[in-house]
Amino acid sequence: MNTSSRQQAYDRGHTIFSPDGRLYQVEYAREAVERGSPSVGVVTSEGVVLAARKRVRSPLLEPDSVEKIHRVDEHLAVATAGHAADARQLVEAARKRCQQHRLQYGEPIGVSVLASDLADHIQEQTQSGGTRPYGAAVLVGGVDPGPGPDPDSSPTPDDRSADEIESEPEHESATERTVQPALYEVDPGGTFYGWRGTAIGDGTAEIRSFLETELDGGDSTAETPSLTRDHGLSIALDALATTAADDRPLSPTTVTARVLGPGPESSSEQSTPVGDDELERVLAALESD
């Protein structure tokens, strides 16, 4: 039996390992992801930036109907690559998991917890009969709230004089607390990893190479880069421009972006889409460099 025939004997079912330990259907699902338009994630000191190319295949197509980045909670979003229908199912699974966690525990779900739960959900498809692996991968980006002020770090009002109370600086509000940004990739095999910057979809190798150069000179041992939100957005969009995944130039019609980070003090929302005006301004600055 030649190599091709042997492979065909094991790629008809995703629950069957080949003699060399491979699951061909899972590998085919990864190939489907690599054919999808790219999505990029970059961790900054202020949060996480997600950006993605949109394939608008016809001038008659409404660009806003092509969704690549999805809000799943007030502090979380996912970017997708691969089969759009499969990606939509994963987005709905992520939203349901966020809702369940809030109802059960009375608090928002952690970024790593959601990534782990999504990975478990995806992995089940690789070992259950009558199903197939998801032909999509996701980037899970968000911020976990950092610790607030220590209630024992200052005396109670009853123990202080009026002058001490008046001169004491105000405690930081909930929106001013330090945030812990996190970015995870979940692939069709149910594997997930944390990243400081990464990409999924077509042109992933080129984009990751660009990010390795831009983020701390490729030093994999470095801590979270001290990038501002604006610098992170610029890097993410510049990374998308490095790939030839789409011949069309980047514009608000062909690219979308979302920032995860502290919002206005009056709102708990920490997932904010980047507007067309800002996208145009950043893209114009990149072209002029």
C-alpha positions in Angstrom: 0.0 0.0 0.0 1.5 3.3 -1.1 1.6 6.4 1.2 -1.4 8.0 -0.5 -3.6 4.9 0.0 -2.5 4.6 3.6 -3.4 8.2 4.3 -6.9 7.7 2.7 -7.5 4.8 4.9 -7.1 6.9 8.0 -8.5 10.3 7.0 -12.1 9.2 6.6 -12.7 9.4 10.4 -11.4 12.0 12.7 -11.5 9.6 15.7 -8.9 7.2 14.1 -5.2 7.8 14.5 -2.9 7.0 11.7 0.1 4.7 12.5 2.3 7.7 12.8 0.0 9.3 15.4 -1.8 11.8 13.2 -5.5 12.8 13.0 -5.8 13.8 9.4 -9.2 15.4 9.7 -7.9 17.8 12.4 -5.0 18.6 10.1 -7.4 19.4 7.3 -9.3 21.6 9.7 -6.1 23.5 10.4 -5.7 23.9 6.6 -9.1 25.5 6.5 -8.0 28.0 9.0 -4.9 28.9 7.0 -7.2 29.7 4.0 -9.2 32.2 6.0 -8.5 35.9 6.1 -6.0 36.8 8.9 -6.7 38.0 12.4 -4.1 39.6 14.7 -3.9 40.1 18.4 -1.4 42.3 20.3 -1.1 42.7 24.1 -0.3 46.2 25.3 0.2 47.6 28.8 -3.3 49.0 28.6 -5.2 46.0 27.2 -5.4 44.0 24.1 -5.8 45.0 20.5 -7.6 42.7 18.0 -7.5 43.4 14.3 -8.6 41.5 11.2 -8.9 41.7 7.4 -12.3 41.4 5.9 -12.8 39.8 2.5 -15.4 41.9 0.8 -15.8 39.9 -2.4 -18.2 42.1 -4.2 -18.9 45.9 -4.3 -22.6 44.9 -3.8 -21.7 43.2 -0.4 -22.4 45.2 2.7 -19.0 45.4 4.5 -20.6 45.6 7.9 -22.1 42.2 7.4 -18.6 40.6 7.3 -17.8 40.1 11.0 -14.4 39.0 12.1 -14.2 40.3 15.6 -17.0 39.6 18.1 -17.8 41.0 21.5 -18.7 38.1 23.8 -18.7 40.0 27.1 -18.1 43.5 28.4 -14.4 42.7 28.8 -13.9 40.0 26.2 -13.8 39.6 22.4 -12.8 36.9 20.0 -11.3 37.2 16.5 -11.8 34.3 14.1 -10.3 32.7 11.0 -11.5 29.8 8.9 -15.0 28.7 7.9 -17.3 31.6 8.9 -20.2 29.3 9.8 -18.0 27.2 12.2 -16.6 30.4 13.6 -20.1 31.7 14.3 -20.9 28.6 16.3 -17.8 29.1 18.4 -18.7 32.7 19.0 -22.2 31.7 20.3 -20.6 29.0 22.5 -18.3 31.6 24.0 -21.2 34.0 24.7 -23.2 31.3 26.4 -20.2 30.3 28.5 -19.8 34.0 29.6 -23.5 34.2 30.6 -23.4 30.9 32.5 -20.4 32.0 34.5 -22.0 35.3 35.5 -25.2 33.6 36.5 -23.4 30.9 38.5 -20.7 33.0 40.2 -21.9 36.5 40.0 -18.7 37.8 38.3 -17.3 38.0 34.8 -15.4 35.0 33.5 -11.6 35.1 33.3 -9.9 35.3 29.9 -7.9 32.1 30.5 -11.0 30.3 31.8 -13.0 31.1 28.7 -10.1 30.0 26.4 -9.8 26.8 28.3 -13.5 26.1 28.1 -13.6 26.8 24.4 -10.6 24.5 23.9 -12.5 21.7 25.8 -15.6 22.3 23.6 -13.5 22.2 20.4 -11.5 19.1 21.5 -14.7 17.1 22.1 -15.4 17.4 18.3 -12.2 15.5 17.6 -13.1 12.4 19.5 -16.9 12.1 19.2 -18.6 10.1 16.5 -21.0 11.7 14.1 -19.3 15.1 14.2 -16.3 16.8 12.6 -13.6 19.2 13.8 -14.4 22.9 13.7 -12.8 24.4 10.6 -12.0 27.6 12.5 -9.6 29.0 15.1 -10.2 31.9 17.5 -8.1 34.5 19.3 -9.6 35.2 22.7 -8.6 38.6 24.0 -9.6 40.5 27.1 -8.7 42.0 30.4 -9.1 40.7 33.9 -9.5 43.2 36.7 -6.4 43.7 38.8 -6.5 44.0 42.6 -8.1 47.1 44.0 -6.8 49.2 46.9 -5.9 47.4 50.1 -8.6 48.2 52.6 -6.1 47.8 55.4 -3.5 50.1 53.9 -5.0 53.2 55.6 -6.8 53.9 58.9 -10.6 54.1 59.0 -12.2 57.5 59.0 -12.9 57.3 62.7 -9.2 57.1 63.5 -8.2 60.1 61.4 -8.4 63.8 62.0 -10.3 66.1 59.6 -7.0 67.4 58.2 -5.8 63.9 57.5 -9.0 62.9 55.7 -8.9 66.1 53.6 -5.2 65.7 52.6 -5.4 62.0 51.8 -5.5 61.2 48.1 -8.6 59.5 46.9 -8.6 55.8 46.2 -8.4 54.7 42.6 -11.8 53.9 41.1 -12.6 50.5 39.7 -11.8 51.7 36.2 -8.5 53.0 37.3 -7.3 49.7 38.8 -4.6 47.9 37.1 -5.8 45.5 34.4 -4.3 42.2 33.4 -4.5 41.9 29.6 -4.4 38.4 28.2 -4.5 36.9 24.7 -5.0 33.2 23.8 -5.2 31.2 20.6 -7.4 28.2 20.3 -6.9 25.9 17.3 -9.2 23.2 15.7 -7.5 20.5 17.7 -8.5 22.0 21.1 -5.1 23.3 22.0 -4.7 26.8 23.4 -1.7 28.9 24.2 -1.2 32.4 25.6 0.6 35.0 23.5 1.9 38.5 23.6 1.2 38.9 19.9 0.1 36.4 17.3 -2.1 35.8 14.3 -4.4 33.1 12.7 -5.4 32.6 9.2 -3.6 33.3 5.9 -0.1 34.7 6.1 0.3 33.7 9.8 4.0 33.0 9.4 4.8 36.4 7.9 2.7 38.2 10.5 4.3 36.4 13.4 7.7 37.1 12.1 6.8 40.8 11.9 5.4 40.8 15.4 8.5 39.0 16.8 10.6 41.9 15.4 8.3 44.7 16.6 7.6 43.3 20.1 10.8 43.7 22.1 13.0 42.7 19.3 11.8 39.1 19.3 12.8 38.5 22.9 10.5 35.7 23.9 11.5 36.0 27.6 10.4 39.6 27.9 7.4 40.5 30.0 4.2 42.2 28.7 5.4 44.9 26.3 5.0 48.5 27.6 3.0 49.5 24.5 0.3 52.1 24.6 -3.1 51.4 23.2 -2.4 53.5 20.1 1.0 51.9 19.4 -0.5 48.5 19.8 -3.2 49.3 17.2 -0.6 50.7 14.8 1.5 47.5 15.1 -1.6 45.3 14.6 -2.7 47.1 11.4 0.9 47.2 10.1 1.2 43.4 10.7 -1.9 42.8 8.6 -0.3 44.9 5.8 2.7 42.6 5.7 0.8 39.7 4.3 -0.3 39.3 0.7 -3.4 37.5 1.8 -5.5 40.1 0.0 -4.4 42.3 -2.9 -6.8 45.1 -1.8 -5.2 47.8 0.4 -6.1 48.2 4.0 -9.0 50.6 4.6 -12.0 50.8 6.9 -13.8 48.6 4.4 -11.3 45.8 4.4 -10.1 45.9 8.0 -11.8 45.9 11.4 -10.3 46.4 14.9 -11.4 46.3 18.6 -9.7 47.3 21.8 -10.1 45.6 25.1 -9.2 47.8 28.0 -10.6 50.2 30.7 -13.4 52.4 29.3 -15.1 55.5 30.7 -15.5 55.7 34.5 -19.3 55.8 34.1 -19.3 52.5 32.2 -18.1 48.9 32.9 -17.7 48.3 29.2 -14.2 47.4 28.3 -14.7 46.2 24.7 -14.6 49.1 22.2 -14.7 48.9 18.4 -12.2 51.2 16.6 -14.1 53.7 14.5 -13.6 54.3 10.8 -12.1 57.7 11.4 -9.4 56.4 13.7 -8.7 53.5 11.3 -8.2 55.9 8.4 -5.9 58.1 10.5 -3.7 55.2 11.6 -3.6 53.6 8.1 -2.6 57.0 6.6 0.2 57.4 9.2 1.5 53.9 8.3 1.5 54.7 4.6 3.4 57.9 5.1 6.2 56.2 7.1 
